Amino acid sequence: MNIDALLKYQKLDEELFKLEQKLFNSPYKKKANELTVVAKKTQARSTELEAQAEKLIADIAEIKEKYTINKNKSADIQKKNLDEMSMEEVEKYNAVRGKILANLGILEKMLQKCAEGINKILAEFNTTKKAYDDARVQYSVCKQKIEEEAKVLEPEIERLKKELQILEKDVQTEIMHEYKKKRNDKIFPVIVALEGGNFCGRCRMELPKVAISQIKEKGVIVCEHCKRFIYKK
């Protein structure tokens, strides 16, 4: 196995990795991710508020209907002439009228409570909408900054990628395939030297003697802990 070719490839790949990390760790990207979370949360909350408002509106309609029914009953019962009623009929009249008036009082309080609920929902909805709109504006600014950063680094990134395509031809296909898989998993450096005769040069995990004995035959072994390739200098 041509270890030197793989090390040469990784040395150039390190430059590419640093540029990619620079873009990945951009403060604008971090801020954009935070704003995305804010936007999703505010949007979800707006949906919840809309559902609550719809329920209250339905409740108000139902209460108003009951209020109208009781109001009409009250109007009808007041048309009766008390002078023509017996004592028992007057008592029954007062009981029914009292119940209707009590119902009207309860319904009025329910309407007031619903109205307060609607106002509260409306206030929170406006606050939530403003937070969402602000997040969108800030996100647009961050996105533009990210694109500007990428535009500056893109030429160098493309140059490095082309050079790496040339260098990978000197590396065993199977090893190159495994290298790229590890690289895609954000493992870097991918290949490190054996340290102290039996330690991984990256995570310092002690390696089994059986595995170490295979380095000469295979060219590299894989650290069971950090999953990197290990070679012997």
Contacts in CASP RR format, 6 or more apart in sequence:
PFRMAT RR
TARGET T0000
AUTHOR 0000-0000-0000
METHOD contacts of the structure
MODEL  1
MNIDALLKYQKLDEELFKLEQKLFNSPYKKKANELTVVAKKTQARSTELE
AQAEKLIADIAEIKEKYTINKNKSADIQKKNLDEMSMEEVEKYNAVRGKI
LANLGILEKMLQKCAEGINKILAEFNTTKKAYDDARVQYSVCKQKIEEEA
KVLEPEIERLKKELQILEKDVQTEIMHEYKKKRNDKIFPVIVALEGGNFC
GRCRMELPKVAISQIKEKGVIVCEHCKRFIYKK
1 172 0 8 1.000
1 175 0 8 1.000
1 218 0 8 1.000
1 219 0 8 1.000
1 220 0 8 1.000
2 170 0 8 1.000
2 171 0 8 1.000
2 172 0 8 1.000
3 219 0 8 1.000
3 220 0 8 1.000
3 231 0 8 1.000
5 167 0 8 1.000
5 170 0 8 1.000
5 171 0 8 1.000
6 171 0 8 1.000
6 175 0 8 1.000
6 179 0 8 1.000
6 191 0 8 1.000
6 220 0 8 1.000
6 229 0 8 1.000
7 191 0 8 1.000
7 231 0 8 1.000
8 167 0 8 1.000
8 170 0 8 1.000
9 164 0 8 1.000
9 167 0 8 1.000
9 168 0 8 1.000
9 170 0 8 1.000
9 171 0 8 1.000
9 176 0 8 1.000
9 179 0 8 1.000
10 179 0 8 1.000
10 189 0 8 1.000
10 190 0 8 1.000
10 191 0 8 1.000
12 160 0 8 1.000
12 163 0 8 1.000
12 164 0 8 1.000
12 167 0 8 1.000
13 160 0 8 1.000
13 164 0 8 1.000
13 183 0 8 1.000
13 188 0 8 1.000
13 190 0 8 1.000
14 188 0 8 1.000
14 189 0 8 1.000
15 160 0 8 1.000
16 157 0 8 1.000
16 160 0 8 1.000
16 161 0 8 1.000
16 164 0 8 1.000
17 183 0 8 1.000
17 188 0 8 1.000
19 153 0 8 1.000
19 156 0 8 1.000
19 157 0 8 1.000
19 160 0 8 1.000
20 157 0 8 1.000
22 149 0 8 1.000
22 153 0 8 1.000
23 29 0 8 1.000
23 146 0 8 1.000
23 149 0 8 1.000
23 150 0 8 1.000
23 153 0 8 1.000
26 145 0 8 1.000
26 146 0 8 1.000
26 149 0 8 1.000
28 142 0 8 1.000
28 145 0 8 1.000
28 146 0 8 1.000
28 149 0 8 1.000
29 142 0 8 1.000
29 146 0 8 1.000
31 138 0 8 1.000
31 142 0 8 1.000
32 139 0 8 1.000
32 142 0 8 1.000
32 143 0 8 1.000
32 146 0 8 1.000
35 135 0 8 1.000
35 136 0 8 1.000
35 138 0 8 1.000
35 139 0 8 1.000
35 142 0 8 1.000
36 139 0 8 1.000
38 131 0 8 1.000
38 132 0 8 1.000
38 135 0 8 1.000
39 132 0 8 1.000
39 135 0 8 1.000
39 136 0 8 1.000
39 139 0 8 1.000
42 128 0 8 1.000
42 129 0 8 1.000
42 131 0 8 1.000
42 132 0 8 1.000
42 135 0 8 1.000
43 132 0 8 1.000
45 124 0 8 1.000
45 128 0 8 1.000
46 125 0 8 1.000
46 128 0 8 1.000
46 129 0 8 1.000
46 132 0 8 1.000
49 121 0 8 1.000
49 124 0 8 1.000
49 125 0 8 1.000
49 128 0 8 1.000
50 125 0 8 1.000
52 121 0 8 1.000
53 118 0 8 1.000
53 121 0 8 1.000
53 122 0 8 1.000
53 125 0 8 1.000
56 114 0 8 1.000
56 117 0 8 1.000
56 118 0 8 1.000
56 121 0 8 1.000
57 118 0 8 1.000
59 110 0 8 1.000
59 114 0 8 1.000
60 111 0 8 1.000
60 114 0 8 1.000
60 115 0 8 1.000
60 118 0 8 1.000
63 107 0 8 1.000
63 110 0 8 1.000
63 111 0 8 1.000
63 114 0 8 1.000
64 111 0 8 1.000
66 103 0 8 1.000
66 107 0 8 1.000
67 104 0 8 1.000
67 107 0 8 1.000
67 108 0 8 1.000
67 111 0 8 1.000
70 100 0 8 1.000
70 103 0 8 1.000
70 104 0 8 1.000
70 107 0 8 1.000
71 104 0 8 1.000
73 100 0 8 1.000
74 97 0 8 1.000
74 100 0 8 1.000
74 101 0 8 1.000
74 104 0 8 1.000
77 93 0 8 1.000
77 96 0 8 1.000
77 97 0 8 1.000
77 100 0 8 1.000
78 97 0 8 1.000
80 93 0 8 1.000
82 90 0 8 1.000
82 93 0 8 1.000
85 93 0 8 1.000
168 176 0 8 1.000
171 179 0 8 1.000
175 220 0 8 1.000
175 229 0 8 1.000
178 229 0 8 1.000
179 190 0 8 1.000
179 191 0 8 1.000
179 229 0 8 1.000
182 190 0 8 1.000
182 227 0 8 1.000
182 228 0 8 1.000
182 229 0 8 1.000
183 190 0 8 1.000
185 227 0 8 1.000
187 226 0 8 1.000
187 227 0 8 1.000
187 228 0 8 1.000
189 202 0 8 1.000
189 228 0 8 1.000
190 228 0 8 1.000
190 229 0 8 1.000
191 220 0 8 1.000
191 228 0 8 1.000
191 229 0 8 1.000
191 230 0 8 1.000
191 231 0 8 1.000
192 200 0 8 1.000
192 201 0 8 1.000
192 202 0 8 1.000
192 228 0 8 1.000
192 229 0 8 1.000
192 230 0 8 1.000
192 231 0 8 1.000
193 201 0 8 1.000
193 230 0 8 1.000
193 231 0 8 1.000
193 232 0 8 1.000
193 233 0 8 1.000
194 200 0 8 1.000
194 201 0 8 1.000
194 207 0 8 1.000
194 212 0 8 1.000
194 215 0 8 1.000
194 230 0 8 1.000
194 231 0 8 1.000
194 232 0 8 1.000
194 233 0 8 1.000
195 201 0 8 1.000
195 204 0 8 1.000
197 212 0 8 1.000
198 206 0 8 1.000
198 207 0 8 1.000
198 209 0 8 1.000
198 212 0 8 1.000
199 205 0 8 1.000
199 206 0 8 1.000
199 207 0 8 1.000
200 207 0 8 1.000
200 223 0 8 1.000
200 225 0 8 1.000
200 226 0 8 1.000
200 228 0 8 1.000
200 230 0 8 1.000
201 230 0 8 1.000
202 223 0 8 1.000
202 226 0 8 1.000
202 228 0 8 1.000
203 223 0 8 1.000
203 225 0 8 1.000
203 226 0 8 1.000
203 228 0 8 1.000
205 223 0 8 1.000
205 224 0 8 1.000
205 225 0 8 1.000
205 226 0 8 1.000
207 221 0 8 1.000
207 223 0 8 1.000
207 224 0 8 1.000
207 230 0 8 1.000
211 221 0 8 1.000
211 224 0 8 1.000
212 221 0 8 1.000
214 221 0 8 1.000
215 221 0 8 1.000
215 230 0 8 1.000
215 231 0 8 1.000
215 232 0 8 1.000
216 232 0 8 1.000
219 231 0 8 1.000
219 232 0 8 1.000
220 229 0 8 1.000
220 230 0 8 1.000
220 231 0 8 1.000
221 229 0 8 1.000
221 230 0 8 1.000
222 228 0 8 1.000
222 229 0 8 1.000
222 230 0 8 1.000
223 230 0 8 1.000
END
